[in-house]
Amino acid sequence: MIVILNGFEHEVAPNTNLADLVAKVSRAETGIAVAVNDEVVPRHAWSATPLSSGARIEVLTAVQGG
Amino acid sequence: MVDEFALGGDVWSSRLIMGTGGVPSLTILRDALIASGTQITTIAMRRVNASTSGSIFDLLKELHIAPLPNTAGCYTAGEAVLTAQLAREALGTDWIKLEVIADDFTLMPDPIETIAAATRLVTEGFVVLAYTNDDPVLASKLEAIGCAAVMPLGAPIGSGLGIRNPHNIELMRERIAAPIILDAGIGTASDATFAMELGCDGVLLASAVTRAEQPQLMAEAMKHAVLAGRKAYLAGRIPKRWHANASSPGRETSRLSKEMPIDSVNAQEAHRESPLF
C-alpha cells in the first residue's frame, strides 16, 4: 500500500507499523517526533500504531532556524 | 548587583536569546553561542532529511543551553499548534516560540492566527513566547491569554533596521508586566542596547550575529550591548536638556580658578538657567 511520508508517496508492506516506517528515515533515539494525519504519536506508541493506505506521516527534527 | 531574569518559571542570568538561522556551519555557530553567553537558543522543526549533518539539538545540550523551539514557517494557527506539539514530543520541552507569519514578503506576524494559536497552546500547558508586531494593544491581549512573554519585532526579520518605533515599545512596557523580548530587526550592538534601555527584559537576535562578517566577535559585542542597556535602564538616564549643563564645579568654587581650562569656562556660561524645549 501507499502512504505519504514527509510529503512523498512511499510503498510499504500491508502490515508495516509506524516504528518500522520511521526507522527507514531516522535511527535517532531522541530529537525526532512523528505525526500521523496531523496527530502526534508518542514514541512509545509507534510499534503499536498500524498504518493505513493513504496515511500522511510527518517525521520532524530540530534544525537551525529562527 | 544580582539582576536575574525570570522567564517561563526559571531564572536566567543572560538576557540575550540567540537564534541559529543563517550560520554557515555548526562550528561557527558553536563559537558564537559560547561568545554570546546565551542560556536560551531557538531552533526550528523540519522534516527529517537524510542529508542533515550534525545535530543542533545535541550542540545545545553539550553547551547546556535551553532549546527554545519555534514555529517558524507556519502560516496558520493549526500548523503552529501541531508544530509546537511535535517540538514538545521531540525535544521534551513545553517552551514554544510561537511564530505565525502572514506572508513570505513581509514575514510579519499574523495577529489573528497568533491569538488563536496562543489561546490553544496556553490551554495545552505550553510556555508560550509569542512573536508579535510592535503593537501595545495586541501585546496586552497576548499577556491576558497567558503568554509567558511577548516578543515584539523592532523591524522586519533579517532586515537589521533596528527599532523603527521605539515609542510603541515604551508604551508596551508601560502597559504590560509580562517579560518583553525584542525580537527581529536588530542590526548591530547599539540596537540591542537601545532595546534594553527602552525597558525590554531581553533581546532575541540571529542574523545580526550569524550573518556578521565575524559572528563570534559580534556575539561578544551583543553580550556586552545587552548588559550595558540593561544596566543603563536600571540606573535611570538623565533627562534630556536643550542646552549644556556643566559637570565641572563653577569658577567661584574651584581651587584651580587661575588655571581653569578654557572649555570649562564656556561650560559654566552655558549653565545659566534656560527653558527646556
HADDOCK unambig.tbl for C-alpha pairs under 7 A between the chains (distance, minus, plus):
assign (segid A and resid 6 and name CA) (segid B and resid 47 and name CA) 6.38 0.50 0.50
assign (segid A and resid 25 and name CA) (segid B and resid 50 and name CA) 6.91 0.50 0.50
assign (segid A and resid 30 and name CA) (segid B and resid 90 and name CA) 6.69 0.50 0.50
assign (segid A and resid 31 and name CA) (segid B and resid 90 and name CA) 4.54 0.50 0.50
assign (segid A and resid 31 and name CA) (segid B and resid 91 and name CA) 5.41 0.50 0.50
assign (segid A and resid 32 and name CA) (segid B and resid 90 and name CA) 4.52 0.50 0.50
assign (segid A and resid 33 and name CA) (segid B and resid 86 and name CA) 5.42 0.50 0.50
assign (segid A and resid 33 and name CA) (segid B and resid 89 and name CA) 5.67 0.50 0.50
assign (segid A and resid 33 and name CA) (segid B and resid 90 and name CA) 4.61 0.50 0.50
assign (segid A and resid 34 and name CA) (segid B and resid 86 and name CA) 6.82 0.50 0.50
assign (segid A and resid 38 and name CA) (segid B and resid 82 and name CA) 6.89 0.50 0.50
assign (segid A and resid 40 and name CA) (segid B and resid 85 and name CA) 6.89 0.50 0.50
assign (segid A and resid 40 and name CA) (segid B and resid 86 and name CA) 6.37 0.50 0.50
assign (segid A and resid 42 and name CA) (segid B and resid 89 and name CA) 6.76 0.50 0.50
assign (segid A and resid 58 and name CA) (segid B and resid 47 and name CA) 6.85 0.50 0.50
assign (segid A and resid 59 and name CA) (segid B and resid 47 and name CA) 5.60 0.50 0.50
assign (segid A and resid 59 and name CA) (segid B and resid 48 and name CA) 5.83 0.50 0.50
assign (segid A and resid 60 and name CA) (segid B and resid 45 and name CA) 6.15 0.50 0.50
assign (segid A and resid 60 and name CA) (segid B and resid 46 and name CA) 5.15 0.50 0.50
assign (segid A and resid 60 and name CA) (segid B and resid 47 and name CA) 4.26 0.50 0.50
assign (segid A and resid 60 and name CA) (segid B and resid 48 and name CA) 5.15 0.50 0.50
assign (segid A and resid 61 and name CA) (segid B and resid 45 and name CA) 5.46 0.50 0.50
assign (segid A and resid 61 and name CA) (segid B and resid 46 and name CA) 5.61 0.50 0.50
assign (segid A and resid 61 and name CA) (segid B and resid 47 and name CA) 6.22 0.50 0.50
assign (segid A and resid 61 and name CA) (segid B and resid 48 and name CA) 5.63 0.50 0.50
assign (segid A and resid 61 and name CA) (segid B and resid 90 and name CA) 6.84 0.50 0.50
assign (segid A and resid 62 and name CA) (segid B and resid 43 and name CA) 6.20 0.50 0.50
assign (segid A and resid 62 and name CA) (segid B and resid 44 and name CA) 5.55 0.50 0.50
assign (segid A and resid 62 and name CA) (segid B and resid 45 and name CA) 4.60 0.50 0.50
assign (segid A and resid 62 and name CA) (segid B and resid 46 and name CA) 6.34 0.50 0.50
assign (segid A and resid 62 and name CA) (segid B and resid 56 and name CA) 6.85 0.50 0.50
assign (segid A and resid 62 and name CA) (segid B and resid 57 and name CA) 6.35 0.50 0.50
assign (segid A and resid 63 and name CA) (segid B and resid 43 and name CA) 5.94 0.50 0.50
assign (segid A and resid 63 and name CA) (segid B and resid 44 and name CA) 5.25 0.50 0.50
assign (segid A and resid 63 and name CA) (segid B and resid 45 and name CA) 5.92 0.50 0.50
assign (segid A and resid 63 and name CA) (segid B and resid 46 and name CA) 6.45 0.50 0.50
assign (segid A and resid 63 and name CA) (segid B and resid 56 and name CA) 6.02 0.50 0.50
assign (segid A and resid 64 and name CA) (segid B and resid 20 and name CA) 5.04 0.50 0.50
assign (segid A and resid 64 and name CA) (segid B and resid 21 and name CA) 5.22 0.50 0.50
assign (segid A and resid 64 and name CA) (segid B and resid 43 and name CA) 5.30 0.50 0.50
assign (segid A and resid 64 and name CA) (segid B and resid 44 and name CA) 5.91 0.50 0.50
assign (segid A and resid 64 and name CA) (segid B and resid 56 and name CA) 6.33 0.50 0.50
assign (segid A and resid 65 and name CA) (segid B and resid 19 and name CA) 6.60 0.50 0.50
assign (segid A and resid 65 and name CA) (segid B and resid 20 and name CA) 5.06 0.50 0.50
assign (segid A and resid 65 and name CA) (segid B and resid 21 and name CA) 3.82 0.50 0.50
assign (segid A and resid 65 and name CA) (segid B and resid 43 and name CA) 5.11 0.50 0.50
assign (segid A and resid 65 and name CA) (segid B and resid 44 and name CA) 4.82 0.50 0.50
assign (segid A and resid 66 and name CA) (segid B and resid 19 and name CA) 5.12 0.50 0.50
assign (segid A and resid 66 and name CA) (segid B and resid 20 and name CA) 6.00 0.50 0.50
assign (segid A and resid 66 and name CA) (segid B and resid 21 and name CA) 5.26 0.50 0.50
assign (segid A and resid 66 and name CA) (segid B and resid 42 and name CA) 5.98 0.50 0.50
assign (segid A and resid 66 and name CA) (segid B and resid 43 and name CA) 6.08 0.50 0.50
assign (segid A and resid 66 and name CA) (segid B and resid 44 and name CA) 6.32 0.50 0.50
assign (segid A and resid 66 and name CA) (segid B and resid 70 and name CA) 6.95 0.50 0.50
assign (segid A and resid 66 and name CA) (segid B and resid 72 and name CA) 6.57 0.50 0.50
assign (segid A and resid 66 and name CA) (segid B and resid 206 and name CA) 6.91 0.50 0.50
